[in-house]
Amino acid sequence: MGVGLAITDPRLQDNPLVYVNRGFEEITGYSREEVLLRNPRFLQGAETNKEQLEVIRQAILSGRPSTITIKNYKKDGSTFWNQFTISPILDSDGDPLYFIGLQLDVTQEMEERRASTEQIRQLSNLDPITRLLNMSRFRELMHAELLKAESEKKTAAVFHVNLNRFRYINESYGESTGNELLWQVAGRLRSSFAEETLMCRSFADEFIVLVSDISDPLFIHTLALGLSDALHEPYVLAGEEIQIGFGMGISLFPDDGPDVTQLLKHAELALKEAKEEALNGPHYFDYYLMDKLLERVSLEQKMARALADGQFELHFQPKVDSATVNLTGYEALIRWKDPIQGYIPPNTFIPIAEDTGFIVELGEWVLREACRANKQWQDNGFPKLPISVNVSAVQFRHPQFLRTVENVLKETGLAPQYLELEVTESLLNNPVIIKETLVALQERGISLSVDDFGTGYSSINYLKSLPLQVLKIDRAFIQETPCSERDSLLLLSIIQLGKSLGMTVLAEGVETKEQFDFLQKHGCDQIQGFYYSRPLNVSDMEKLLKERKINPLDHMDSA
């Protein structure tokens, strides 16, 4: 039956075998004649578990039965897993006459169980979508690789890659298509590096690769360019060919850090720099990025105090009707006047406020101050004109945003028709999420505009279906007009698009008479820019409000 039977006699010296059956012979490879009167320890070897042997020894000493699974050795030196049960045969006084041992070769079952356990262990170390390492296992293996590189005086490099518009792909095409994109990116990573290269999907649409054992540091740039070329190739998703941008940051060992934590941190800083600057290719860490990080941390710490201390102020940039050159409204723009640094540019502190969530509190302050100023000007007899306020996507998605707007209007007494909220084009990629809020704002009489149109990825269908009244063309489309025929045609197309949707079209960043003439000729409703006025402080804005028509360049020297 394939079961080994062995009997030992404890009354003889060393408790030797006195009987074995054929099953024993088949399992162990030993003949009966070779094993009789020998202690069964000849089945043991280097891989035999000593703790399990101790279980059997205690069973023999106490004269009780026991079962273990232990690795034993055959005559030819190979091993097998032995499920071994020992039972005593006692005399009338309770002393053992014999010990009967039953052997069952369970090698196949143990190996299958071991393989299954190993598979589970491996799966726990892998990202389920890409089959790359997960971050935890990647860090463990990276630590070992860096120790090896240090001992061998070799260079290593960390590549940190982040995809652009991944959220857009997920929301537009569905999660399964997003997962397919991640799988394809992982495939391109694998094909760009040697088979044993460590790589992981660290988070959502971010990937990290460690290349170690590098003798020539120049080879790192060759790898980086190869990876960049591979990732620039279009992807086929949902039957469409789609181009996906990305950012890539690189840190080097040991120059940029001696350990896992610093190298990952520095590669991430290089990646953020690449994304912020829209760099189209690999970007290497430099210690000036640490200075930027320290500056950022300093601004984070100072921002809340600055608001409490009244360091923020509003400036106002007029909007002009292109046909009549009359004032049609003004945009409120936040400025931070630090007592030591002076004016800190908005493009420096606003992204930090958005990342930290402070933009919600700061944006509420801007909204309240803008409404308060406009109401005060109206009460002072100045023309009743709408004031526009930029709204961050972080603010807009906040569950209390609508209530905040209502409270501000109630507190300041400003009529809703004199408030215009500007939302960025990228926010329109979530129409299901934002439509309810947009409709609620419109129902309250508040005007809504799309800011920086042309720089995002919104669908024209969203412009048609969402309650938006004003289309603001980004300054990037104005700068080369009318000198550039291509830009002029593109600008004309945007104007016609806005008109066809029944929207008021406003061009920002207008700086020259030639630009103004072009926009006026082709039906752009309003303009905003240095050609008529820079952003003005409160007192200069009040001077301007005394007349609704302004002359070009009159206010170019105003701060």
Salt bridges, closest charged atoms under 4 A:
ASP9 OD1 - ARG11 NE 3.10
ASP14 OD2 - ARG41 NH1 2.90
GLU34 OE2 - LYS75 NZ 2.55
GLU47 OE1 - LYS71 NZ 2.84
GLU54 OE2 - ARG57 NH2 2.94
GLU118 OE2 - ARG121 NH2 2.61
ASP127 OD1 - ARG201 NH1 2.95
GLU140 OE1 - ARG137 NH1 2.71
GLU171 OE2 - ARG167 NE 3.02
GLU206 OE1 - HIS160 NE2 2.82
ASP213 OD1 - LYS154 NZ 2.59
GLU268 OE2 - LYS272 NZ 3.92
GLU273 OE1 - LYS292 NZ 2.62
GLU300 OE2 - ARG296 NE 3.12
ASP309 OD1 - ARG305 NH1 3.91
GLU313 OE2 - HIS315 NE2 2.89
GLU331 OE1 - LYS472 NZ 3.03
ASP338 OD1 - LYS302 NZ 3.20
ASP355 OD2 - ARG296 NH2 2.95
GLU364 OE2 - ARG368 NH2 3.11
GLU369 OE1 - ARG372 NH2 3.01
ASP379 OD1 - LYS375 NZ 2.68
GLU406 OE2 - ARG444 NE 2.40
GLU411 OE1 - ARG368 NE 2.88
GLU420 OE2 - LYS319 NZ 3.23
GLU422 OE2 - LYS319 NZ 3.59
GLU422 OE2 - LYS472 NZ 3.07
ASP451 OD1 - LYS472 NZ 3.93
ASP487 OD1 - ARG486 NH1 3.81
GLU508 OE1 - LYS472 NZ 3.49
ASP517 OD2 - LYS513 NZ 2.81
ASP525 OD1 - LYS499 NZ 2.50
ASP540 OD1 - LYS543 NZ 3.88
